[in-house]
Amino acid sequence: MNLSFHGAARSVTGSRHFVDIPGCRLLLDCGLFQGRREEAARQNRDLGFDPKSLAGVLLSHAHIDHSGALPVLPRYGFSGNVYGTRATADLASLMLEDSARVQESDCYYVNKKEKRHGKDCVRPFYDTDDVKNVVRRFEGVRYGDNLKLSPRVAASFHDAGHILGSAAIRLKYTAKGNTTTILFTGDLGRSNMPILRDPEPPPPCDVLIIESTYGDRLHEQMGEEMKKKAQDLIAHARALKSKIIVPAFAVGRTQELVMRIKELVGEGRIDPIPIYIDSPLADKATAVFKRHPECYDDETLKTFSAGGDLFASRYIQYISSPEDSKRLNTMRGPCVIISSSGMCEGGRVVHHLKHAIEDPANVIVIVGFQAEHTLGRKLVEGWDIVPIFGVPTPRRAQVVKFNGFSAHADRNDLLAYVRAIDPLPGKIFIVHGEEKQALSLAAAIQAEHAGTEVVVPHLGSAHEI
């Protein structure tokens, strides 16, 4: 068989890995590339493989950098099914609809702002009709079920603990009495995080494809130091009547932030100030969370079983309408605005940043990984002038990072996952990490397991298994 990598190779976004098995060509994930406008346009319109040849797509989870290019496939003749857990199918349906709307809205805004007409217009990669076409092909499966894809190929999904429904995917190919297994981690989560179960121990495999988002670093723990930092931020906003803007993924990160804030209020560490969740998608995604208790850890399951609601509170308000969202920009603080997208590459948060970023009293809080060339990355790197809708804008607001909120496994977690595979796979591919992180993790794995071949693939590279 043959493996080729058409996204998330020495980069973090656009996860797409093509598995060419005799008689059954499959795609692991079909993510949207996020970054510079020209590069994103090129990578999202030219997928690097023939969608018509695919028997199916196996989807690790619903985040847009893993699912966001799915609606492009039927345009090029794809007629197979998209397999994922039931929670992933529900979330991805919502997220792809939202992605189409955000693209249309952002393109309209940019074209109007830059006075683009005709052929010069920026166009979305797909529309809501494309989303409907691909969602019809979704097939939800349960964790651990054996999914028969062809007479010789089967797949199973194993809880990855990253977001609701996330899974590591195991492919099994049998021919002439021999069996080869591939394990694709998707994005791995962390142990002892709220809401979701811990990642499952990895099943045996011959070939491992593992993410490396945090392959060269460790996370802060959500301990006393981080809680004190959160207290100081709320005190700052209250004293200066300012805003705290939190770019956050609508799925996973937003629900965790709500829980963490409620925890701090419950412990008496902060007095609540108004918190606005400005994302129609986050509101809908929270409803999906409530429908899938099969993904919860024991503590969360007990809370819901007792009639409690993790995501509701008197000081937290979900914003849906564009008019209410715009009103937030003219309001004075103190308040917290949590809005997507998490890397500041689209959605309502970009408008909030536009209105808040020039006031030194305001604070921008970064709670997740920011990919190279995104607006979020520029904020983390401390740029004094940042492009917002293509317009150079002075950044006077403070930028504060909270690494402890990451839903990704860190370096130690990733190394422990590899160690837990028995027997050790003969070949390991490192994906979904910028080159520095991917190479660092590769070197660490090679140092621990000298007999294993470790590869950091380049975009478009193909490898025989």
Disulfide bonds with the S-S distance in Angstrom:
none
